[in-house]
Amino acid sequence: MNVLVIGAGGREHALAWKIKQSPKCNDLYVAPGNAGTAAVAQNLTIGVNDFEALGQAVLDKDIDLVIVGPEEPLVKGIRNYFAAKDELKNILMVGPDQVGAQLEGSKDFSKEFMVRNQIPTAGSLTVTAENLSEGLDFLKKVEAPYVLKADGLAAGKGVIITSDIKEAEASLKEMLDGQFGAASQKVLIEEYLHGIELSVFVLTDGKSYMTLPEAKDYKRIGEGDTGPNTGGMGAVSPVSFADDAFMKKVEDQVIKPTVDGLNKDGIDFIGFLFIGLMNIKGEPFVIEYNVRMGDPETEVVMPRIQSDMLSHLAAAAKGELDKEQLEIKPETATTVVAVAEGYPGSYEKGRVMKGLDHDFKGIVFHAGTAVSDGQILTNGGRVLASTGLGSDIQSALGQSYENLQSIQWEGMNFRKDIGQDLLAL
Ligand code: ATP
């Protein structure tokens, strides 16, 4: 089977790395990819939103299966684009259509979906310029901290959490005034959920589903979860507090009603569902859905899968996921993301990287890297994700950190405390 993975991050390197191990994999392509994907696949210099060029590459390279990594092409309708073209409509694809992608692309859509399907989530009110006064009244009624969310995609920056009511009122007005462009024409005010966060991943063909290993990620730049939010600074799988009793509740109260709800709404959802959850005293509440795998969570989830992921992905795309059996390794996986100096603020690209030819334990996945004149250069804010495997968190972290000691570039930065909160539980 010839496969195309769309995307350029650590998530896509981890997907390509796992797919390449399948005996069913013939030619593997990543568009546009990075220096790491170039080592396991052939990179195609095509942007993730250039549907025409991606479609042409699929025909030219005789690709059978397309895996869409990031959310943007899904929200922009890559599945619909393929479905509308006679020569592309039979190509297998993992990734929902534009309506399904609204579960991530519109927080108002996903909140209504959860409420309609009795899926536990924070109470909320959706505010537009028309009902601003209702929104300001709602802020007075709910307890601090106040959670404000831009409805649309805002590159992970569209959520404001503050304990200051004046700041919350001002932020609400600013957002509705266009702080995040069209993405904040609608704003959700949500009740604050007090608990511990984790992410659950599901692969579904719309009827059957398989629950992949869960993970916990570390969003903030600073140790002790301080400072600004990032795309993710590390991840751990499994998560100790996601025990069998909790995961059974997640399945019964969240996963099954979500898949049933998609069916009831006539949404033909083929793809990954990433469910951001809050564990509140052992009860799951949904914070958000994403319609793709997480990054850096994929870098701990894929190494824990024993069975043939390409077989599962192809079966999902064909609507035959019920024939597949997922096998998970008992090991713990940790990943530590190394970032460029200045990230998540402004940072420079093009720094020369050294030590990548080292014989690593675990796997060093590339995120923002590129090859130029035989050298590997930094090419993004999040540069690498060093994944370690072990019998427990400590031994996995040992590998993650040991690998990073062999790698250098000017301004390299990473958190030293990934997983420490789980060790302290
Ligand atoms: P992401 O980058 O994770 O996709 P997003 O912009 O889609 O983020 P959310 O995931 O909805 O936004 O929220 C971002 C983060 O804010 C959550 O991971 C969580 O830590 C926090 N958060 C969101 N909603 C709540 C809530 N109701 N109560 C407490 N914390 C919340």
Residues whose N, C-alpha, C, O or C-beta is under 5 A from the ligand:
A	BS01	ATP	A122 V147 G156 K157 G158 V159 E190 E191 Y192 L193 I287 E288
